[in-house]
Amino acid sequence: MKAVGIRNGKGNADALFIEDNVPDPVASSGRVVVAIKAFGLNRMDIMQREDKYPYPLLPESGKILGVEFSGLVEDVGPDCVSGFKIGDKVFGLAYGGAYAQKISVSEKTLLPLPETLSFETAAGIPETYFTAIQAIHLVGGLQPRETVLIHAGASGVGQAAIQVARQGGARKIITTAGTDEKCALCRELGADVAVNYRNEDFAKVVERELEGKGVNLIIDLVGQSYWHRNTACAAMEARIVLVAAMSGSMVEGFNLRALLNKRLWVLATTLRTRDVEYQAKLRDRFVEVALEHLSTGRMRVALDRVYSWTQIAEAHKRMEANVNAGKLVCLVDS
Ligand SMILES: NC(=O)c1ccc[n+]([C@@H]2O[C@H](COP(=O)([O-])OP(=O)(O)OC[C@H]3O[C@@H](n4cnc5c(N)ncnc54)[C@H](OP(=O)(O)O)[C@@H]3O)[C@@H](O)[C@H]2O)c1
């Protein structure tokens, strides 16, 4: 098969190329081989491409990038119990290997594709929605009527988090994003307030919008540059869920009193380093919380651009420039 390779094993976006004669994946026990129609891009793909992934990757991640995809079942391995059949339309989450014509994945992280969803839309769902559900519900424990602050609201994860929080009964959702266009998208997706952080200090907006009571749950993808202000605008006993640290991970001069004074909970989570049983539980939670809403259009994935996979370098450059408002997806079309 063909797959996206990285010249010399690591490099910039121009190092990406379509490689021939990559060994076909096999449908071993409990696994399904899918002929991929589309895959979603995620920021982690850049870190992996550069060989700067912040955690040790599990061996099942392999060398081929890509953790979410849609396509057609091509083979079903022995001991599969989920009832997938050859030719079924599916989408799913993988540890890696989605930038390819075919992938072998556990049946536990695969889902049937609803009729109303296209291959390109579905390819942008699993990583972002599973992460958002994990952060908002499993780790963040959102309670109805709570207030939520979601940073990087127009990112893939941020967009899903806004909609999951809305559906989970949040009373007020405040988001941050870097352009007015991205802020407008956040509001369209259900945020009550979207702060363009280049013009306004989000902590002051939280103070004003919540009348000084602070926010109950913060979903943070930014880290370092927001840390002091996150703790400043948190409510008593708020939870801060750290999902990423895009601005850096070292926080200088942080006074632990800021946590003690408000009895804050700081929680951190990752998805790709979780075992398949955990991911399967998350898939079931996704079915419960989001799948029907995505298939009826009540929840959605804002696609920024859809590329041919032959334009993979261009797609990576767009993500690196932070200009995408929503998901970037590639069609495996040759
Ligand atoms: N823990 C987990 O399980 C998990 C799972 C999935 C993803 N992640 C992580 O979550 C992050 C977002 O991933 P994604 O694929 O959703 O990203 P994405 O769609 O590529 O969007 C990222 C956006 O974040 C904003 N941003 C980037 N650097 C920033 C900075 N220094 N300060 C403020 N905002 C910044 C930019 O938008 P603005 O123009 O608004 O600044 C950028 O467009 C990545 O770091 C990724 O690795 C973690």
The ligand as an SDF file (V2000), in Angstrom:
LIG
                    3D

 48 52  0  0  0  0  0  0  0  0999 V2000
   -4.2300   15.4160   26.2150 N   0  0  0  0  0  0  0  0  0  0  0  0
   -4.8280   14.8540   25.2000 C   0  0  0  0  0  0  0  0  0  0  0  0
   -5.4150   13.7850   25.3090 O   0  0  0  0  0  0  0  0  0  0  0  0
   -4.8500   15.5540   23.8680 C   0  0  0  0  0  0  0  0  0  0  0  0
   -5.6210   15.0410   22.8260 C   0  0  0  0  0  0  0  0  0  0  0  0
   -5.6830   15.7520   21.6330 C   0  0  0  0  0  0  0  0  0  0  0  0
   -4.9470   16.9080   21.4680 C   0  0  0  0  0  0  0  0  0  0  0  0
   -4.1680   17.3280   22.4900 N   0  0  0  0  0  0  0  0  0  0  0  0
   -3.3780   18.5540   22.3560 C   0  0  0  0  0  0  0  0  0  0  0  0
   -4.2770   19.6390   22.3120 O   0  0  0  0  0  0  0  0  0  0  0  0
   -3.6980   20.6940   21.5770 C   0  0  0  0  0  0  0  0  0  0  0  0
   -4.6750   21.1650   20.5070 C   0  0  0  0  0  0  0  0  0  0  0  0
   -4.7660   20.1740   19.5200 O   0  0  0  0  0  0  0  0  0  0  0  0
   -5.6850   20.3780   18.2320 P   0  0  0  0  0  0  0  0  0  0  0  0
   -5.3270   19.2810   17.2850 O   0  0  0  0  0  0  0  0  0  0  0  0
   -7.0900   20.5330   18.6700 O   0  0  0  0  0  0  0  0  0  0  0  0
   -5.1190   21.7920   17.7060 O   0  0  0  0  0  0  0  0  0  0  0  0
   -5.4730   22.6460   16.3980 P   0  0  0  0  0  0  0  0  0  0  0  0
   -6.8050   22.2860   15.8590 O   0  0  0  0  0  0  0  0  0  0  0  0
   -4.2980   22.5760   15.5180 O   0  0  0  0  0  0  0  0  0  0  0  0
   -5.5960   24.1270   17.0180 O   0  0  0  0  0  0  0  0  0  0  0  0
   -4.6080   24.6690   17.8090 C   0  0  0  0  0  0  0  0  0  0  0  0
   -4.9290   26.1570   18.0580 C   0  0  0  0  0  0  0  0  0  0  0  0
   -4.4520   26.5030   19.3460 O   0  0  0  0  0  0  0  0  0  0  0  0
   -4.1140   27.8680   19.3640 C   0  0  0  0  0  0  0  0  0  0  0  0
   -2.7600   28.0460   19.8850 N   0  0  0  0  0  0  0  0  0  0  0  0
   -1.6240   27.5080   19.4410 C   0  0  0  0  0  0  0  0  0  0  0  0
   -0.5780   27.9300   20.1750 N   0  0  0  0  0  0  0  0  0  0  0  0
   -1.0790   28.7570   21.1000 C   0  0  0  0  0  0  0  0  0  0  0  0
   -0.5100   29.5170   22.1470 C   0  0  0  0  0  0  0  0  0  0  0  0
    0.8010   29.5160   22.3760 N   0  0  0  0  0  0  0  0  0  0  0  0
   -1.3180   30.2480   22.9310 N   0  0  0  0  0  0  0  0  0  0  0  0
   -2.6450   30.2750   22.7040 C   0  0  0  0  0  0  0  0  0  0  0  0
   -3.2570   29.5540   21.6990 N   0  0  0  0  0  0  0  0  0  0  0  0
   -2.4550   28.8260   20.9200 C   0  0  0  0  0  0  0  0  0  0  0  0
   -4.1740   28.3810   17.9160 C   0  0  0  0  0  0  0  0  0  0  0  0
   -5.4180   29.0630   17.7650 O   0  0  0  0  0  0  0  0  0  0  0  0
   -5.5580   30.6190   18.1610 P   0  0  0  0  0  0  0  0  0  0  0  0
   -5.4290   31.3710   16.8700 O   0  0  0  0  0  0  0  0  0  0  0  0
   -6.9010   30.6950   18.7600 O   0  0  0  0  0  0  0  0  0  0  0  0
   -4.4490   30.9290   19.1080 O   0  0  0  0  0  0  0  0  0  0  0  0
   -4.2090   27.0950   17.1110 C   0  0  0  0  0  0  0  0  0  0  0  0
   -4.8790   27.2280   15.8620 O   0  0  0  0  0  0  0  0  0  0  0  0
   -2.3860   20.1660   21.0120 C   0  0  0  0  0  0  0  0  0  0  0  0
   -1.3200   20.5650   21.8280 O   0  0  0  0  0  0  0  0  0  0  0  0
   -2.5770   18.6730   21.0790 C   0  0  0  0  0  0  0  0  0  0  0  0
   -1.3760   17.9590   21.1150 O   0  0  0  0  0  0  0  0  0  0  0  0
   -4.1130   16.6980   23.6880 C   0  0  0  0  0  0  0  0  0  0  0  0
  1  2  1  0
  2  3  2  0
  2  4  1  0
  4  5  1  0
  4 48  2  0
  5  6  2  0
  6  7  1  0
  7  8  2  0
  8  9  1  0
  8 48  1  0
  9 10  1  0
  9 46  1  0
 10 11  1  0
 11 12  1  0
 11 44  1  0
 12 13  1  0
 13 14  1  0
 14 15  2  0
 14 16  1  0
 14 17  1  0
 17 18  1  0
 18 19  2  0
 18 20  1  0
 18 21  1  0
 21 22  1  0
 22 23  1  0
 23 24  1  0
 23 42  1  0
 24 25  1  0
 25 26  1  0
 25 36  1  0
 26 27  1  0
 26 35  1  0
 27 28  2  0
 28 29  1  0
 29 30  1  0
 29 35  2  0
 30 31  1  0
 30 32  2  0
 32 33  1  0
 33 34  2  0
 34 35  1  0
 36 37  1  0
 36 42  1  0
 37 38  1  0
 38 39  2  0
 38 40  1  0
 38 41  1  0
 42 43  1  0
 44 45  1  0
 44 46  1  0
 46 47  1  0
M  CHG  2   8   1  16  -1
M  END
$$$$
